[in-house]
Amino acid sequence: MIDDCDVFHEGDWDADCDVDRQDMRGFQECYRGPDIGMGSICRFVFDFDDDDDGDLKDFATFQTRLGTSPTGCP
């Protein structure tokens, strides 16, 4: 049965229900800088401010979520 943790979301790139340094690799792959669009999965996981780019604002939010579990995870 698929639960909410079987999808990538809220900084959890590897869908293991925690945001940790393993997810940093995903952010590095998605980081493009301001005003440069990102792919749909990257946007869904790491575009915390919904402005269609992966920049330092998104990185700052990612850092605050390190050590947390995304909404809906046990």
C-alpha positions as MATLAB code, in Angstrom:
seq = 'MIDDCDVFHEGDWDADCDVDRQDMRGFQECYRGPDIGMGSICRFVFDFDDDDDGDLKDFATFQTRLGTSPTGCP';
ca = [
       0.000    0.000    0.000;
       1.356    3.413   -0.956;
       1.353    6.013    1.787;
       2.213    9.691    1.787;
       5.919    8.914    2.292;
       6.200    6.977   -0.964;
       6.318   10.218   -2.928;
       8.936   12.932   -3.035;
       7.852   16.082   -1.226;
       8.820   18.931    1.088;
      12.565   18.457    0.765;
      12.490   14.657    1.084;
      14.198   13.742   -2.198;
      14.659   10.046   -1.394;
      11.123    9.585    0.014;
      12.279    8.014    3.285;
      10.126   10.246    5.484;
      12.889   12.463    6.777;
      14.752   15.441    5.434;
      18.440   14.806    5.978;
      21.813   15.172    4.332;
      20.949   12.313    1.945;
      18.416   14.710    0.392;
      21.114   17.329   -0.164;
      22.211   15.512   -3.338;
      18.751   16.041   -4.774;
      18.841   19.723   -3.935;
      22.244   20.042   -5.590;
      20.846   18.434   -8.742;
      17.879   20.795   -8.730;
      19.663   24.033   -7.831;
      19.662   26.374  -10.812;
      19.745   29.865   -9.330;
      17.262   32.727   -9.398;
      14.916   33.097  -12.366;
      15.975   29.802  -13.994;
      13.131   27.297  -14.157;
      13.425   23.851  -12.658;
      11.893   20.526  -13.660;
       8.554   19.429  -12.265;
       9.920   16.963   -9.671;
      12.490   19.492   -8.467;
       9.813   22.156   -8.268;
       7.538   19.839   -6.290;
      10.242   18.850   -3.775;
      12.431   21.940   -3.407;
      10.643   25.072   -4.649;
       9.485   26.082   -1.194;
       8.508   29.640   -2.187;
       6.641   28.588   -5.364;
       8.504   30.931   -7.704;
       9.562   28.229  -10.217;
      13.268   28.322   -9.452;
      15.741   26.709   -7.071;
      17.745   29.458   -5.450;
      19.263   30.456   -2.115;
      15.840   31.285   -0.654;
      14.803   27.679   -1.265;
      18.116   26.456    0.146;
      17.537   28.445    3.343;
      14.139   26.775    3.772;
      15.666   23.368    3.009;
      18.203   23.951    5.780;
      15.451   24.720    8.299;
      13.727   21.448    7.389;
      16.787   19.278    7.928;
      16.027   16.758   10.653;
      12.265   16.957   10.190;
       9.643   14.652    8.707;
       7.445   15.914    5.862;
       3.750   16.424    6.548;
       1.863   13.129    6.465;
       4.808   10.919    7.406;
       4.680    8.796   10.533;
];
